[in-house]
């Protein structure tokens, strides 16, 4: 699953397994599909270093 619905007043905990066979640093993004949140910059970009 790559989508988590979190309603107002709720929270979610996400565990990610980065033990994949890709080579090199990998960029990933967490973001929200709420238009208001997107305009407010609610997004997290991070890099998993090899």
N, CA, C and O atoms as a GROMACS GRO file, in nm:
protein
  200
    1UNK      N    1   0.085  -0.117   0.000
    1UNK     CA    2   0.000   0.000   0.000
    1UNK      C    3   0.090   0.124   0.000
    1UNK      O    4   0.189   0.129   0.073
    2UNK      N    5   0.055   0.220  -0.081
    2UNK     CA    6   0.134   0.343  -0.083
    2UNK      C    7   0.051   0.467  -0.055
    2UNK      O    8   0.098   0.579  -0.072
    3UNK      N    9  -0.073   0.448  -0.012
    3UNK     CA   10  -0.160   0.560   0.022
    3UNK      C   11  -0.224   0.536   0.157
    3UNK      O   12  -0.277   0.428   0.183
    4UNK      N   13  -0.219   0.635   0.244
    4UNK     CA   14  -0.280   0.626   0.376
    4UNK      C   15  -0.378   0.742   0.390
    4UNK      O   16  -0.338   0.858   0.377
    5UNK      N   17  -0.504   0.712   0.415
    5UNK     CA   18  -0.604   0.817   0.437
    5UNK      C   19  -0.602   0.854   0.585
    5UNK      O   20  -0.625   0.769   0.671
    6UNK      N   21  -0.576   0.980   0.614
    6UNK     CA   22  -0.574   1.030   0.752
    6UNK      C   23  -0.672   1.145   0.760
    6UNK      O   24  -0.652   1.250   0.698
    7UNK      N   25  -0.778   1.126   0.834
    7UNK     CA   26  -0.884   1.226   0.847
    7UNK      C   27  -0.851   1.324   0.959
    7UNK      O   28  -0.766   1.295   1.043
    8UNK      N   29  -0.916   1.439   0.961
    8UNK     CA   30  -0.891   1.538   1.067
    8UNK      C   31  -0.902   1.475   1.206
    8UNK      O   32  -0.998   1.403   1.235
    9UNK      N   33  -0.804   1.502   1.289
    9UNK     CA   34  -0.802   1.447   1.425
    9UNK      C   35  -0.738   1.310   1.435
    9UNK      O   36  -0.719   1.260   1.545
   10UNK      N   37  -0.704   1.248   1.322
   10UNK     CA   38  -0.640   1.117   1.322
   10UNK      C   39  -0.491   1.132   1.295
   10UNK      O   40  -0.444   1.239   1.255
   11UNK      N   41  -0.417   1.024   1.318
   11UNK     CA   42  -0.275   1.020   1.284
   11UNK      C   43  -0.244   0.882   1.230
   11UNK      O   44  -0.322   0.788   1.247
   12UNK      N   45  -0.129   0.869   1.167
   12UNK     CA   46  -0.087   0.741   1.112
   12UNK      C   47   0.062   0.724   1.135
   12UNK      O   48   0.137   0.821   1.136
   13UNK      N   49   0.102   0.601   1.155
   13UNK     CA   50   0.244   0.568   1.167
   13UNK      C   51   0.279   0.481   1.047
   13UNK      O   52   0.210   0.384   1.018
   14UNK      N   53   0.385   0.516   0.978
   14UNK     CA   54   0.423   0.446   0.856
   14UNK      C   55   0.561   0.385   0.874
   14UNK      O   56   0.655   0.452   0.917
   15UNK      N   57   0.574   0.257   0.840
   15UNK     CA   58   0.703   0.188   0.843
   15UNK      C   59   0.742   0.157   0.699
   15UNK      O   60   0.661   0.104   0.622
   16UNK      N   61   0.864   0.188   0.663
   16UNK     CA   62   0.910   0.168   0.526
   16UNK      C   63   1.034   0.080   0.527
   16UNK      O   64   1.128   0.105   0.602
   17UNK      N   65   1.033  -0.024   0.444
   17UNK     CA   66   1.148  -0.113   0.430
   17UNK      C   67   1.231  -0.065   0.312
   17UNK      O   68   1.188  -0.074   0.197
   18UNK      N   69   1.350  -0.013   0.340
   18UNK     CA   70   1.437   0.037   0.234
   18UNK      C   71   1.540  -0.068   0.190
   18UNK      O   72   1.638  -0.033   0.124
   19UNK      N   73   1.519  -0.193   0.225
   19UNK     CA   74   1.611  -0.301   0.186
   19UNK      C   75   1.576  -0.349   0.046
   19UNK      O   76   1.541  -0.466   0.026
   20UNK      N   77   1.587  -0.261  -0.052
   20UNK     CA   78   1.556  -0.295  -0.190
   20UNK      C   79   1.685  -0.310  -0.269
   20UNK      O   80   1.791  -0.266  -0.224
   21UNK      N   81   1.678  -0.371  -0.386
   21UNK     CA   82   1.800  -0.398  -0.463
   21UNK      C   83   1.851  -0.281  -0.547
   21UNK      O   84   1.939  -0.300  -0.631
   22UNK      N   85   1.798  -0.161  -0.528
   22UNK     CA   86   1.843  -0.048  -0.609
   22UNK      C   87   1.984  -0.006  -0.570
   22UNK      O   88   2.026  -0.025  -0.456
   23UNK      N   89   2.054   0.052  -0.663
   23UNK     CA   90   2.192   0.093  -0.641
   23UNK      C   91   2.199   0.245  -0.632
   23UNK      O   92   2.133   0.315  -0.709
   24UNK      N   93   2.278   0.295  -0.539
   24UNK     CA   94   2.297   0.439  -0.527
   24UNK      C   95   2.195   0.504  -0.435
   24UNK      O   96   2.106   0.438  -0.381
   25UNK      N   97   2.209   0.635  -0.419
   25UNK     CA   98   2.117   0.712  -0.335
   25UNK      C   99   1.978   0.714  -0.400
   25UNK      O  100   1.966   0.718  -0.523
   26UNK      N  101   1.874   0.711  -0.317
   26UNK     CA  102   1.737   0.709  -0.368
   26UNK      C  103   1.657   0.824  -0.306
   26UNK      O  104   1.655   0.838  -0.184
   27UNK      N  105   1.593   0.905  -0.388
   27UNK     CA  106   1.508   1.014  -0.342
   27UNK      C  107   1.365   0.964  -0.323
   27UNK      O  108   1.315   0.885  -0.403
   28UNK      N  109   1.300   1.011  -0.217
   28UNK     CA  110   1.162   0.974  -0.186
   28UNK      C  111   1.086   1.099  -0.143
   28UNK      O  112   1.146   1.198  -0.101
   29UNK      N  113   0.952   1.092  -0.154
   29UNK     CA  114   0.868   1.206  -0.118
   29UNK      C  115   0.745   1.158  -0.043
   29UNK      O  116   0.681   1.061  -0.084
   30UNK      N  117   0.712   1.224   0.068
   30UNK     CA  118   0.583   1.210   0.135
   30UNK      C  119   0.507   1.337   0.102
   30UNK      O  120   0.562   1.447   0.111
   31UNK      N  121   0.381   1.324   0.064
   31UNK     CA  122   0.304   1.444   0.035
   31UNK      C  123   0.156   1.420   0.055
   31UNK      O  124   0.111   1.307   0.072
   32UNK      N  125   0.083   1.528   0.053
   32UNK     CA  126  -0.061   1.526   0.077
   32UNK      C  127  -0.133   1.566  -0.051
   32UNK      O  128  -0.086   1.652  -0.125
   33UNK      N  129  -0.248   1.504  -0.076
   33UNK     CA  130  -0.326   1.537  -0.196
   33UNK      C  131  -0.434   1.641  -0.168
   33UNK      O  132  -0.515   1.670  -0.256
   34UNK      N  133  -0.436   1.697  -0.050
   34UNK     CA  134  -0.528   1.806  -0.019
   34UNK      C  135  -0.476   1.932  -0.086
   34UNK      O  136  -0.360   1.970  -0.065
   35UNK      N  137  -0.558   1.997  -0.166
   35UNK     CA  138  -0.516   2.117  -0.239
   35UNK      C  139  -0.463   2.224  -0.143
   35UNK      O  140  -0.361   2.287  -0.170
   36UNK      N  141  -0.534   2.245  -0.033
   36UNK     CA  142  -0.491   2.347   0.064
   36UNK      C  143  -0.356   2.312   0.124
   36UNK      O  144  -0.272   2.400   0.143
   37UNK      N  145  -0.333   2.185   0.152
   37UNK     CA  146  -0.205   2.144   0.209
   37UNK      C  147  -0.093   2.158   0.105
   37UNK      O  148   0.017   2.201   0.138
   38UNK      N  149  -0.121   2.122  -0.018
   38UNK     CA  150  -0.019   2.133  -0.123
   38UNK      C  151   0.025   2.278  -0.138
   38UNK      O  152   0.144   2.305  -0.154
   39UNK      N  153  -0.070   2.370  -0.135
   39UNK     CA  154  -0.035   2.512  -0.145
   39UNK      C  155   0.044   2.560  -0.024
   39UNK      O  156   0.125   2.653  -0.036
   40UNK      N  157   0.023   2.497   0.092
   40UNK     CA  158   0.093   2.536   0.214
   40UNK      C  159   0.231   2.470   0.223
   40UNK      O  160   0.306   2.497   0.317
   41UNK      N  161   0.264   2.383   0.127
   41UNK     CA  162   0.396   2.320   0.126
   41UNK      C  163   0.408   2.199   0.216
   41UNK      O  164   0.518   2.168   0.261
   42UNK      N  165   0.298   2.131   0.243
   42UNK     CA  166   0.302   2.012   0.329
   42UNK      C  167   0.357   1.896   0.246
   42UNK      O  168   0.282   1.821   0.184
   43UNK      N  169   0.489   1.885   0.247
   43UNK     CA  170   0.556   1.783   0.168
   43UNK      C  171   0.692   1.757   0.231
   43UNK      O  172   0.756   1.850   0.283
   44UNK      N  173   0.737   1.633   0.228
   44UNK     CA  174   0.868   1.598   0.282
   44UNK      C  175   0.944   1.523   0.175
   44UNK      O  176   0.899   1.419   0.126
   45UNK      N  177   1.059   1.574   0.139
   45UNK     CA  178   1.148   1.506   0.045
   45UNK      C  179   1.271   1.462   0.122
   45UNK      O  180   1.328   1.540   0.199
   46UNK      N  181   1.312   1.336   0.102
   46UNK     CA  182   1.431   1.288   0.171
   46UNK      C  183   1.507   1.192   0.082
   46UNK      O  184   1.452   1.136  -0.013
   47UNK      N  185   1.635   1.172   0.112
   47UNK     CA  186   1.722   1.084   0.035
   47UNK      C  187   1.773   0.973   0.125
   47UNK      O  188   1.821   0.998   0.236
   48UNK      N  189   1.763   0.849   0.076
   48UNK     CA  190   1.822   0.734   0.145
   48UNK      C  191   1.959   0.714   0.082
   48UNK      O  192   1.970   0.685  -0.038
   49UNK      N  193   2.063   0.730   0.163
   49UNK     CA  194   2.200   0.720   0.113
   49UNK      C  195   2.241   0.574   0.103
   49UNK      O  196   2.213   0.493   0.191
   50UNK      N  197   2.309   0.541  -0.007
   50UNK     CA  198   2.356   0.404  -0.029
   50UNK      C  199   2.471   0.372   0.064
   50UNK      O  200   2.524   0.261   0.060
   0.00000   0.00000   0.00000
